[in-house]
Amino acid sequence: MKFRTIVLAGIACAVAAPAWAGSGFYAGAGLGSQSPMSSGWKAPSLNQFGKYSLKRSNTFIADAGYKFSSGLRIELEGQFGQYDGHGITNDPLNLTSDLQGHVSQSTVYLNANYDFPIFSGLGGTIGAGAGSAWSNTRGSAFNGLAVMHGSDRAFAWQVGGGLTHRVLPNLDVQIDYRYQGAGSMTVTENGVGDLHLGGIKAQTVTLSARLYILP
């Protein structure tokens, strides 16, 4: 099923259902679509630098937390996505190449969210989170002259907001927008040494559900 269809179905459920579920412990899961922005790279040993870009990626999330009667939710959230390479430039040499391979990213956030009523049974949510991202890079460019590989960890953050609604007495659905970022990565380029890849920032739309276990 296409992600657009899933999103439209989520909106339809939100409009048709009553207000969101009450307080208590919950667990949730969802899927989304990430659109990454281009970033920079540099190879200090050769004094080379440029830009690289990645393709849009699907992403998967899972979370667990507690919602207070005030509407505050505190949760631990895990996210996984894999970006395929798109393009890369070497600015001093005025070169452009396709970027083959991928950057996979696993992230853990500690989030603070706030749910609030809007109108006609709709609820809104806003929130932010901070955590750590583990990235694994495998790629090549410039007809195989540049081969990059390695893993690294970096600080990660997100902010966002969306619509929340109840479809069952203990089940919420949510559609949201997130602006996410992870810090720079250091990987290895064959024959060159350290290659510093600038942090990845992405705009993400997710559709998720939360099941309240111990209200």
Backbone hydrogen bonds, N-H to C=O, Kabsch-Sander energy under -0.5 kcal/mol:
donor,donor_aa,acceptor,acceptor_aa,energy
6,I,2,K,-1.8
7,V,3,F,-2.6
8,L,4,R,-2.3
9,A,5,T,-2.2
10,G,6,I,-2.2
11,I,7,V,-2.2
12,A,8,L,-2.2
13,C,9,A,-2.2
14,A,10,G,-2.1
15,V,11,I,-2.3
16,A,12,A,-1.8
17,A,13,C,-1.8
24,G,67,K,-2.4
25,F,214,L,-1.2
26,Y,65,G,-2.3
27,A,211,L,-2.0
28,G,63,D,-2.9
29,A,209,A,-1.7
30,G,61,I,-2.1
31,L,207,L,-2.0
32,G,59,T,-2.3
33,S,205,V,-2.2
34,Q,57,S,-3.5
35,S,203,Q,-2.6
37,M,201,K,-2.8
39,S,52,Y,-2.5
41,W,50,G,-2.1
42,K,196,H,-1.8
43,A,48,Q,-2.9
46,L,43,A,-1.3
47,N,43,A,-0.9
48,Q,43,A,-1.6
50,G,41,W,-2.0
52,Y,39,S,-3.0
53,S,87,G,-2.7
55,K,84,D,-3.0
57,S,34,Q,-2.3
59,T,32,G,-1.8
60,F,80,F,-2.5
61,I,30,G,-2.4
62,A,78,G,-2.2
63,D,28,G,-2.2
64,A,76,L,-1.9
65,G,26,Y,-2.1
66,Y,74,I,-2.4
67,K,24,G,-2.5
68,F,66,Y,-0.5
68,F,72,L,-3.2
71,G,68,F,-2.0
73,R,113,N,-3.1
74,I,66,Y,-2.2
75,E,111,N,-2.0
76,L,64,A,-2.8
77,E,109,Y,-2.6
78,G,62,A,-3.2
79,Q,107,T,-2.6
80,F,60,F,-2.4
81,G,105,Q,-1.9
82,Q,58,N,-0.7
83,Y,103,V,-2.9
85,G,101,G,-2.6
86,H,53,S,-2.1
87,G,53,S,-1.2
88,I,97,S,-2.5
89,T,51,K,-2.7
90,N,95,L,-2.5
91,D,49,F,-1.8
91,D,89,T,-0.6
94,N,90,N,-0.7
94,N,91,D,-0.8
95,L,90,N,-2.1
97,S,88,I,-2.6
99,L,86,H,-1.2
100,Q,98,D,-0.6
100,Q,140,S,-2.6
102,H,138,R,-2.9
103,V,83,Y,-2.7
104,S,136,N,-2.5
105,Q,81,G,-3.1
106,S,134,W,-2.6
107,T,79,Q,-2.9
108,V,132,S,-2.3
109,Y,77,E,-3.1
110,L,130,A,-2.5
111,N,75,E,-2.6
111,N,109,Y,-0.6
112,A,128,A,-2.6
113,N,73,R,-3.0
114,Y,126,I,-2.8
115,D,71,G,-2.7
116,F,124,G,-2.5
118,I,122,L,-2.8
122,L,119,F,-2.7
123,G,164,T,-1.8
124,G,116,F,-3.5
125,T,162,G,-2.0
126,I,114,Y,-1.7
127,G,160,G,-2.2
128,A,112,A,-1.8
129,G,158,Q,-2.6
130,A,110,L,-1.5
131,G,156,A,-2.7
132,S,108,V,-1.9
133,A,154,A,-3.1
134,W,106,S,-3.4
135,S,133,A,-0.6
135,S,152,D,-3.0
136,N,104,S,-2.5
137,T,150,G,-3.2
138,R,102,H,-2.4
139,G,148,M,-2.5
140,S,100,Q,-1.3
141,A,146,A,-2.1
142,F,98,D,-0.5
145,L,141,A,-0.5
145,L,142,F,-1.6
146,A,141,A,-2.0
147,V,145,L,-0.6
148,M,139,G,-3.0
149,H,188,T,-2.2
150,G,137,T,-1.6
152,D,135,S,-2.2
154,A,133,A,-2.3
156,A,131,G,-2.0
157,W,181,G,-2.4
158,Q,129,G,-2.0
159,V,179,Y,-1.7
160,G,127,G,-2.0
161,G,177,Y,-1.8
162,G,125,T,-2.3
163,L,175,I,-2.4
164,T,123,G,-3.0
165,H,173,V,-2.5
166,R,18,P,-1.7
167,V,171,L,-2.3
168,L,171,L,-1.4
171,L,168,L,-1.7
172,D,210,R,-2.5
173,V,165,H,-3.3
174,Q,208,S,-2.6
175,I,163,L,-2.1
176,D,206,T,-2.2
177,Y,161,G,-2.7
178,R,204,T,-3.0
179,Y,159,V,-3.0
180,Q,178,R,-0.6
180,Q,202,A,-2.8
181,G,157,W,-2.4
182,A,200,I,-1.7
183,G,155,F,-2.4
185,M,197,L,-2.8
187,V,185,M,-0.5
187,V,195,L,-2.7
188,T,149,H,-2.7
189,E,193,G,-2.8
190,N,147,V,-2.4
190,N,188,T,-0.5
192,V,189,E,-2.4
193,G,189,E,-2.5
195,L,187,V,-2.8
196,H,42,K,-2.7
197,L,185,M,-3.1
197,L,195,L,-0.7
198,G,40,G,-3.7
198,G,196,H,-0.5
201,K,199,G,-0.5
202,A,180,Q,-2.4
203,Q,35,S,-2.0
204,T,178,R,-3.0
204,T,202,A,-0.5
205,V,33,S,-2.0
206,T,176,D,-2.0
207,L,31,L,-2.8
208,S,174,Q,-2.7
209,A,29,A,-2.3
210,R,172,D,-2.5
211,L,27,A,-3.2
212,Y,170,N,-2.8
212,Y,210,R,-0.6
213,I,25,F,-1.9
213,I,211,L,-0.6
214,L,25,F,-0.8
